[in-house]
Amino acid sequence: MRISTFSSQELIMKVMTLQFPQASALASRRLRCFMQHVSSSSSANGQTESNITLLTPVVTYDPKTLAQGSPFPPTTPGVLRLYNMRFCPFAQRTKLVLEHKKIPHETINVNLKYKPDWFLKLSPLGLVPVLQLDDLVLPESTATCDWLDDTFPGQTRLTPSDSLRRAWDRVLLENVGKISDTFYALRRKADLKDKILDKLEKRLRWFETILSDREGPYFGGNQPAMIDFLLWPHFERLPALTLLTSNSRITPDPHHLPRLAAWMEIMLQLPAVKAVLQNTNAHAHFFASFGTGSPDYDFGLEE
Ligand SMILES: N[C@@H](CCC(=O)N[C@@H](CS)C(=O)NCC(=O)O)C(=O)O
C-alpha cells in the first residue's frame, strides 16, 4: 500500500501538460490534460493521520465502457482511480463520496458483461466499484466509502462519531438493498405484484419513521452524512421503477411519506448528487436493457 506524506498546510498546484503518442492504445482518449498536485489535510480531531498525496488526473478518459480486449488504461502514480459502471448503484456511492469531498480521481467505466482481463485481475469477483491508487486496490462500496472518509476527512467527517447513530445507520444500510430488489422481484414474479408492492411500502414507511425521529432533513441531520450517500442511489432509481411498472406506490410522495419525499428533494440539490445523477428516463432505459440481457452501459453518451 502506498502511503506518503499528506500535508495539511498547503495546497500545491503544479500544472503540467502531458502529450501522449497518438498511436498508443489509448489513442481514442483525449490526451491533453492538467496535473495538479493536491495535498489534503488530516483530521483535526486527532484521528488517524492520513498521509496520502493525491495528484489530480492528467488524462481525461473517454467515459465509454472498456470491454474484453480493451487495453489496460495506464495508471499514473499518485492518481486515484475508480473503476465504475455509470448505472451501478454501488459504484455510485463511491462516486458520490468522491464528488462530495472533492477528492481528485479519474474514472474508468467497465463493461460488466464482457469484462476486460485486466479488470478481473484487479477485481477477482468482477464487481465495481474498485478504487486503485498505486499498489492499493480496494473493492466494495461501503469499504471504499469508509476508506475515503477516513483517509480524506476534509472539513467534516461523513461518518458519525456517535456509536449508536453509526449502529443505526448500519441498520438502514442493511435494509436499503431490499428496496431495489423490488424491481427484480416485480420482473420475475409479476403475479405477486401486489404483495411485492405491499412489502416495499412497508419498508419505505419504516425508513420514513426513522427519518422522522432524526433532526433532519437528512438522515445525517442538518448535513448529509455517509448514510445519505449510501442510501441515495437506491432511492434515485425509484422513479424509474415507477415509470416502468406504472405504479405510483413505488416513489415516496409528499402526502404519504413526507419526510422521505422531502429528503429526496433536498438530496437532488446537492452538487455531488447532481454531478453523478442519471435521470429517470436513463435509469428506466438501463433497467429495460439489462432485462433483455444487453445492458446499455454507454446510454446517453455521444456516439
Ligand atoms: N457488494 C458490492 C456489490 C457491487 C455490485 O454488485 N456491483 C455490480 C454492478 S451494480 C457488479 O459489478 N456486477 C458485475 C457482476 O455481477 O458480474 C458493493 O457494495 O460494492
The ligand as an SDF file (V2000), in Angstrom:
LIG
                    3D

 20 19  0  0  0  0  0  0  0  0999 V2000
  -21.4310   -5.6000   -2.5210 N   0  0  0  0  0  0  0  0  0  0  0  0
  -20.9180   -4.9060   -3.6610 C   0  0  0  0  0  0  0  0  0  0  0  0
  -21.8950   -5.0450   -4.8000 C   0  0  0  0  0  0  0  0  0  0  0  0
  -21.3330   -4.4580   -6.0900 C   0  0  0  0  0  0  0  0  0  0  0  0
  -22.1150   -4.9200   -7.3090 C   0  0  0  0  0  0  0  0  0  0  0  0
  -22.9950   -5.7760   -7.2220 O   0  0  0  0  0  0  0  0  0  0  0  0
  -21.7760   -4.3510   -8.4760 N   0  0  0  0  0  0  0  0  0  0  0  0
  -22.3870   -4.8210   -9.6940 C   0  0  0  0  0  0  0  0  0  0  0  0
  -22.8290   -3.6840  -10.6000 C   0  0  0  0  0  0  0  0  0  0  0  0
  -24.1350   -2.7350   -9.8680 S   0  0  0  0  0  0  0  0  0  0  0  0
  -21.3450   -5.5680  -10.4960 C   0  0  0  0  0  0  0  0  0  0  0  0
  -20.2000   -5.2000  -10.5070 O   0  0  0  0  0  0  0  0  0  0  0  0
  -21.7790   -6.6180  -11.1880 N   0  0  0  0  0  0  0  0  0  0  0  0
  -20.9250   -7.3920  -12.0380 C   0  0  0  0  0  0  0  0  0  0  0  0
  -21.1860   -8.8560  -11.9290 C   0  0  0  0  0  0  0  0  0  0  0  0
  -22.0440   -9.2410  -11.1070 O   0  0  0  0  0  0  0  0  0  0  0  0
  -20.5590   -9.6080  -12.6290 O   0  0  0  0  0  0  0  0  0  0  0  0
  -20.6850   -3.4460   -3.2890 C   0  0  0  0  0  0  0  0  0  0  0  0
  -21.3960   -2.9350   -2.4020 O   0  0  0  0  0  0  0  0  0  0  0  0
  -19.7850   -2.8160   -3.8730 O   0  0  0  0  0  0  0  0  0  0  0  0
  1  2  1  0
  2  3  1  0
  2 18  1  0
  3  4  1  0
  4  5  1  0
  5  6  2  0
  5  7  1  0
  7  8  1  0
  8  9  1  0
  8 11  1  0
  9 10  1  0
 11 12  2  0
 11 13  1  0
 13 14  1  0
 14 15  1  0
 15 16  2  0
 15 17  1  0
 18 19  2  0
 18 20  1  0
M  END
$$$$
